[in-house]
Amino acid sequence: MTAKSSNAQSNVRVRFAPSPTGFLHIGGARTALFNWLYAKAKGGSMVLRIEDTDRKRNSPEAVAAILDGLKWLGLDWDGDPVSQFEQAARHREVALQLLENGKAYKCFLSADELKEIRSQAEAEKRPFTVNSPWRDRYASEAPEGAAFVIRLRASNEGTTLIKDHVQGEVMFPNKDLDDLILLRSDGSPTYNLAVVVDDHDMGITHVIRGVDHLSNAARQTQIYAGMGWDVPEWAHVPLIHGPDGAKLSKRHGALGVEAYRDMGYLPSALRNYLVRLGWSHGDDEYFSTQQMIEWFDLDGIGKSPARFDFAKLEALNGLHIRNSDDQELVTQIENLLPYLQGGEEKLEQLSGGVGKQLVASMPGLKERAKTLIELIDGASYLFQERPLDLNKKARKILSDEAKDILKKLEPELHTLEAWAAEPLEEAVRSFVASHDLKLGNVAQPLRAAITGSNVSPPIFDVMEVLGRDESLARIKDQTGV
Ligand code: GLU
């Protein structure tokens, strides 16, 4: 199952190992990003392993959601995704090998006996650890046909030391790590066994994952020791907290990446934001993907939990929007539209003439927009069809008096040589001066007639983007001239 990367230049090999829960949540996305960046920074490879051993939760949709999330975020992997469940026979083989080498044993403790051990631990206010008597007994002493699990014969003296790139050196007294189960009584492998076997077989050199797995690193080290395998390097990354320091909740942003896509964030901005959640490079906040790859290292990951902050994400998204090429922004809008209400219709309009106009509207719009949704809203006048549906305020602005003004202005616009924002503004300003009006007396009715709204991007930019024929026709629809 070892998927060799074609472009790997170093032996660094990392993995992203999500459990399919139905979406790629933001913490998982950051773990994936850190792994991806580390592989890219070191010229190594990243594999994707779907930890789908929990058959109740696993579904093709849940796996697809993870793959889609990674693809949207622009994170690729080497080879095909590997299903952990499909390696179960290999996991069993390793458990049996440990059994044969005396590094594991069959434990025949019954459910009732385990219950008894648990309640005793509770009564004595001790953590629930199992010191199985079967560690030192012969399996032949067990009753005929009794069910058993296979437990690791872990060392119960001394300590297990985890040298972690983020957490430093962490000691785990072995007496606190009981003989963990490797194979359940139905023969299914446990999580810790599966992870060790897969990481070993896939040639993983660095395990980068959430700090909630730190104590598993100690347990897993004991399995590596049992097999005489090299232990990978560890980097356990702090979790993401809400702005108030509490565990991240939905309200704080604990959503799937597709929710960020739907809110109009650019993948490049989310990558930038996520890399800064826990990793730093001096005081830098804004990174292009190339810079992230160049600068990323495990040493830059901090030990304290990062706090999720929507305002920062939004500000960064605005910067990435401003630094994006106009055509690229339209492509991002096209990718987003299918997920928005009424998006399919807009998409159809884009493949007509509106696409070019949308590109032309970007320079004006992207200066202010913080999300793609704001860009789409700002360009909504492009998607409207004549005669426009005016909003209430626009109808009020277009009083009879205002319509008269537009009627008088119309010939001046008609004869304008160059249809562009600057000459349009000049023409309107000279019209205003010669008719003893204020700019607002003309600009607001123009806006109402041309965009159907009382708010829009700068009206002369709008008129330039719409072009002469469409702009004049929209005015005429209102003035009846
Ligand atoms: N499947 C585990 C999770 O989603 C990750 C296991 C690991 O990285 O070792 O939390």
Residues whose N, C-alpha, C, O or C-beta is under 5 A from the ligand:
A	BS01	LIG	A17 P18 S19 E51 V195 R209
